[in-house]
């Protein structure tokens, strides 16, 4: 990759990252400067900076680190959750990561150790979504807990904290985040009806849905039905 091509790739990835971060705020998945977004370009990780409102970020605010966490681009400090993002990239084939404090998902994270499988979209995330035990934000302990919860999954809940989802693209990581929040809202709504217990899907039913997802949509298209 030439220097010019690399600059263009980084500029395009940063613009998409900022747009995704602004979308998390606009759609109520974060409040203020909470949550963070990253995208991998080669061996670099572009990530939202710490404590800066997303609507203030521009092309000159690009922040990037290498996979060890050493900052190589930008004057702004990277998000305090950088260890979490790097753990996803080093432990999976992720190309993009979205972390939010979505209300319904965070509520579920304080109630159960795993989101009950109330909808077949759980299969699109690899199976029932686990809750990583609480650890202080920005710590290696939180990154380790998250890594365990993400085993064979593309999303998890962080206990008393929020959500993490990854994908091949920022759009896919965001979509998985939004689907997770929707499933959490669905379970909370159904579980709140007095005298009724939500019906859950079996492992076989989730496996059946996962098989169907493999052939769903247009060639090269999405995974939801």
C-alpha positions in Angstrom: 0.0 0.0 0.0 1.5 3.4 -1.0 1.6 6.3 1.4 -1.2 8.1 -0.6 -3.4 5.0 -0.7 -2.8 4.4 3.1 -3.7 8.0 3.9 -6.9 7.7 1.8 -7.8 4.4 3.6 -7.3 5.9 7.0 -9.3 9.0 6.1 -12.2 6.9 4.9 -12.1 4.6 7.9 -12.0 7.6 10.3 -15.0 9.2 8.6 -17.0 6.0 8.9 -15.9 5.5 12.5 -17.1 9.0 13.4 -20.4 8.5 11.6 -20.9 5.3 13.5 -20.0 6.9 16.9 -22.5 9.7 16.2 -25.1 7.1 15.3 -24.8 5.4 18.7 -25.6 8.7 20.4 -28.4 9.7 18.0 -30.1 6.3 18.5 -29.8 6.4 22.3 -27.2 3.6 22.7 -24.9 6.0 24.6 -25.2 9.3 26.5 -22.7 12.1 26.3 -19.2 10.7 25.7 -19.9 7.2 27.0 -19.2 4.2 24.8 -16.6 4.0 22.0 -16.0 2.7 18.5 -12.9 1.4 16.7 -12.0 0.0 13.3 -8.9 -1.9 12.2 -7.0 -0.8 9.1 -4.0 -3.1 8.5 -2.0 -3.2 11.7 -3.5 0.0 13.0 -6.6 0.5 15.2 -8.5 3.7 14.7 -10.4 4.5 17.9 -12.6 7.3 19.3 -10.7 9.6 21.7 -11.4 9.9 25.4 -14.0 12.4 26.7 -14.6 14.2 23.4 -18.3 14.6 22.1 -18.7 12.8 18.8 -20.2 15.8 17.1 -16.9 17.7 17.7 -14.7 15.2 15.9 -13.4 16.0 12.5 -10.9 14.7 9.9 -8.0 16.2 11.8 -8.8 14.3 15.0 -7.8 10.9 13.8 -6.5 8.7 16.7 -4.8 5.4 16.0 -2.7 2.9 17.9 -0.8 -0.2 16.9 -2.0 -3.6 18.2 0.1 -3.2 21.4 -1.6 0.0 22.3 1.2 2.4 21.3 -0.3 5.6 19.9 0.9 6.3 16.4 -1.5 9.0 15.1 -3.3 11.9 16.7 -2.9 14.4 19.6 -6.0 13.3 21.4 -5.7 10.5 24.0 -7.5 7.3 22.9 -10.5 6.0 24.8 -9.9 4.6 28.2 -11.4 1.3 26.9 -8.5 0.8 24.5 -7.5 -2.5 26.3 -11.0 -3.9 25.6 -10.8 -3.0 21.9 -7.3 -4.4 21.5 -8.4 -7.7 23.2 -11.1 -8.1 20.6 -8.7 -7.6 17.7 -6.0 -9.9 19.1 -8.4 -12.6 20.1 -10.8 -12.7 17.1 -10.9 -11.8 13.4 -12.7 -8.6 14.1 -12.3 -5.6 11.8 -14.6 -3.3 13.8 -15.8 -3.0 17.4 -18.7 -1.1 18.9 -19.1 -0.6 22.7 -22.2 1.0 24.1 -24.0 1.7 27.4 -27.4 0.7 25.9 -30.1 0.9 28.6 -32.0 -2.3 28.1 -28.8 -4.4 27.5 -27.2 -2.9 30.6 -30.4 -3.6 32.6 -30.2 -7.3 31.5 -26.5 -7.4 32.6 -27.5 -6.8 36.2 -30.2 -9.4 36.3 -28.9 -12.6 34.7 -25.6 -14.3 33.7 -26.8 -14.8 30.1 -29.6 -13.2 28.0 -32.3 -15.9 27.8 -32.8 -17.0 24.1 -36.1 -15.3 23.4 -35.5 -14.7 19.7 -33.8 -16.5 16.9 -31.5 -13.5 16.3 -29.4 -14.8 19.1 -28.1 -17.3 16.6 -26.7 -14.5 14.5 -24.5 -13.6 17.4 -23.2 -17.1 17.8 -25.7 -18.3 20.4 -27.1 -17.1 23.8 -25.4 -13.9 24.7 -23.2 -14.1 27.9 -22.7 -11.5 30.6 -19.0 -10.8 31.4 -18.6 -10.3 35.2 -18.1 -6.7 36.3 -14.7 -5.2 36.4 -13.6 -1.6 36.5 -13.8 0.2 33.1 -10.6 0.6 31.2 -8.8 -2.3 33.0 -7.2 -5.5 31.7 -9.5 -7.4 34.1 -12.5 -6.1 32.1 -10.8 -7.1 28.9 -10.2 -10.6 30.1 -13.8 -11.0 31.4 -15.1 -9.8 28.0 -12.8 -12.2 26.1 -14.2 -15.1 28.0 -17.8 -14.0 27.4 -17.1 -13.6 23.6 -15.9 -17.1 23.2 -17.6 -18.4 20.0 -19.8 -15.2 20.0 -19.7 -11.9 18.2 -21.3 -9.9 21.0 -21.6 -10.0 24.8 -22.9 -8.0 27.7 -20.6 -6.4 30.3 -22.0 -6.8 33.8 -23.3 -3.4 35.2 -21.8 -1.7 32.2 -23.0 -2.2 28.6 -22.4 -4.1 25.4 -19.6 -5.1 23.1 -20.1 -6.3 19.5 -17.7 -6.8 16.6 -17.9 -7.6 12.9 -16.2 -7.5 9.6 -17.3 -3.9 9.1 -18.6 -1.0 11.3 -22.1 -1.5 9.8 -22.1 -5.1 10.9 -20.7 -4.4 14.4 -23.4 -1.7 14.8 -26.2 -3.9 13.5 -25.2 -6.6 16.0 -25.2 -4.0 18.8 -28.7 -2.8 17.8 -30.0 -6.4 17.5 -28.6 -7.2 21.0 -30.3 -4.1 22.5 -33.6 -5.0 20.8 -33.5 -8.6 22.2 -32.7 -7.3 25.7 -35.7 -5.0 25.4 -37.9 -7.9 24.2 -36.9 -10.1 27.1 -37.4 -7.4 29.7 -40.8 -6.5 28.3 -42.0 -10.2 28.2 -40.6 -11.0 31.6 -42.4 -8.1 33.1 -45.9 -9.4 32.3 -47.4 -10.7 35.6 -48.2 -14.4 35.7 -46.3 -15.3 32.6 -42.8 -16.7 31.8 -41.3 -16.0 28.4 -41.0 -19.1 26.2 -37.3 -19.7 25.3 -35.8 -21.3 22.2 -33.9 -24.5 22.5 -30.3 -25.1 21.4 -31.6 -27.1 18.4 -33.9 -24.2 17.4 -31.0 -21.8 17.5 -28.8 -24.1 15.5 -31.6 -24.4 12.9 -31.8 -20.6 12.7 -28.0 -20.3 12.4 -28.1 -22.7 9.4 -30.8 -20.7 7.8 -28.8 -17.4 8.2 -26.0 -18.9 6.1 -28.1 -18.7 3.0 -30.2 -15.7 3.9 -30.6 -12.5 1.8 -28.9 -11.3 -1.4 -25.4 -12.6 -2.3 -23.0 -10.8 0.0 -25.9 -9.4 2.0 -26.8 -9.3 5.6 -27.7 -11.9 8.2 -31.0 -10.9 9.6 -34.5 -12.2 8.7 
